[in-house]
Amino acid sequence: MSTELEIIDRLKILFPKIGDDAEEFNITPGFTPVVSIDSFVQGVHFDLSLITPYDAGYRSCAATLSDIAAIGGRPKVLLCALGMPEGNITLAESLARGIRSLADKFDTEIIGGDTVKSKDLFISLCVIGEAKRIVRRNGAKLGDVLCVTAPLGGSVAGLKTLKNNLTSFKEVIEKYIHPKPRIEEGLILSEFATSMIDVSDGLSIDLYHLLKESGVGAIIHSVPVEKEAKKIAMLMEEKPDDFALYGGEDFELLFTLNRKNLGKLRKKLNFFEIGEIVKEGMRFDDGREIKLGGYDHFTKVNSKIKY
Amino acid sequence: MSTELEIIDRLKILFPKIGDDAEEFNITPGFTPVVSIDSFVQGVHFDLSLITPYDAGYRSCAATLSDIAAIGGRPKVLLCALGMPEGNITLAESLARGIRSLADKFDTEIIGGDTVKSKDLFISLCVIGEAKRIVRRNGAKLGDVLCVTAPLGGSVAGLKTLKNNLTSFKEVIEKYIHPKPRIEEGLILSEFATSMIDVSDGLSIDLYHLLKESGVGAIIHSVPVEKEAKKIAMLMEEKPDDFALYGGEDFELLFTLNRKNLGKLRKKLNFFEIGEIVKEGMRFDDGREIKLGGYDHFTKVNSKIKY
């Protein structure tokens, strides 16, 4: 057990500008500033009996930066409010190191923070970024192709692997504990995509949002599922597609594109064409309807959908 | 008890842009963008057995906006992450109404949020503002006068009043439950002040920060104490000065000023001259040293000071 002062002193090394004053930041001229806030609670969004505090910090930061990737922006600065039981300096430092490590990968400076006592451990992260052209959820057009930046389902497969102690599946565990926000991909896509969202709650829910806000429907030809995730699904007698449809937290980008831009984008980015935009509905091409559902946080705003 | 979906639907009325995408905002050309984050936890920063959820939201928002006032800025947009036990729609709505009510008073738009489940109720608020000239804590100069925007101690007196059920002291209760961030005052002061901070942890601690960062000392001639707070101190056989020195959460502005600007500022703003900047130390003019201490959150970064 350590004093709060020791915790703050240690955190100051990782977050030099932690404190109570407002801090300035810069937005590149010609860019639009954008911002998003996310909260993560121990026992709800992460489980410290399965992952380290470092990983909890890392993946919380990844999820937050992914909100900027999802609109085609570049993260600039991060603020972190940490609520935690008193006195655990190792926990605080490890969390902070995880946040800092991911933020550093994307040149995102941590310019502020607050540390408070609470029974639950929680992390609130606010990211400010900038975008040249913001890609919203509401721009999908009839005839557009529907694409995703990589196969899905790896993250939930990693979580299931950890829960069942199947530690030989290293790739999905890595995908779960160290997800990669698709910042560079989002920046490329900001030139091409007609609509975009990150896959945080599962393909079914995130696609539903995109379609609903664009006022269109979609037919899915194929659901790309991460390789190891397929094996785990088979091992657990589950459907691989369900990992992608209902797993979530892959933080890949789901986007729509005018077909004439497919070739141009292929030269700049690897991606998977999974379907096309139609007038209404959300179906596979064999006519089966795609049911809504998601990895159940109970709590995330966008995992609660009216049928 | 209500479903999470109902809570979100209700919150959407108050926070229309709550959701998971990053949201854009504007900064006035010629102004510098500034940002601050704060967290508030039930049982630590507010007590719902003493105040309503509306008031908890209101005062949390006031404390957050005060961080922008403290540097001479104007708040522009607010993001709110709410962690709370499942199902209490009345609590969620009341909190949100309190936050919205204070934000509206300062034309601060709520452009994003996140709602998550947690055992503790917590609020994380991130405010983005803009400043023409940022006034920092570190600019106090030898010979400057030390001033404060209003008498102090009202807030802690209000809290003590509530705890002891002395409900006839309406002014300090109002000061505690509905503090006013000094935005307009901060904007005026941004033209004149050499250094500034908001009194959030008590005059002694906040003055200590200002002096430490400026590399100077101060002599205090008089500590202005709020009228009702004086009465309550007498009633409770406590020293009125201690309410101001160690009470905190008044959110008045403590600032330094070149003496030649006193007259000019008097024409624009009411304020109290309380002392002057000297080479070192933190003393009353009778030589008594000012001890450090503060209203004990246990948790706030800046209430933990090395002696």
Interface residues (C-beta under 8 A of the other chain):
Chain A: T3 E4 L5 I8 I18 G19 D20 D21 A22 E23 E24 F25 N26 I27 T32 P33 V34 V35 S36 I37 D38 S39 F40 V41 V44 H45 D67 I68 A70 I71 G73 V77 L79 C80 A81 L82 G83 E86 I111 G112 G113 D114 T115 V116 K117 S118 K119 D120 F122 S124 C126 V127 I128 G129 A131 I134 R136 R137 I197 S200 H297 F298 T299 K300 V301 N302 K304 I305 K306
Chain B: T3 E4 L5 I8 I18 G19 D20 D21 A22 E23 E24 F25 N26 I27 T32 P33 V34 V35 S36 I37 D38 S39 F40 V41 V44 H45 D67 I68 A70 I71 G73 V77 L79 C80 A81 L82 G83 E86 I111 G112 G113 D114 T115 V116 K117 S118 K119 D120 F122 S124 C126 V127 I128 G129 A131 I134 R136 R137 I197 S200 H297 F298 T299 K300 V301 N302 K304 I305 K306
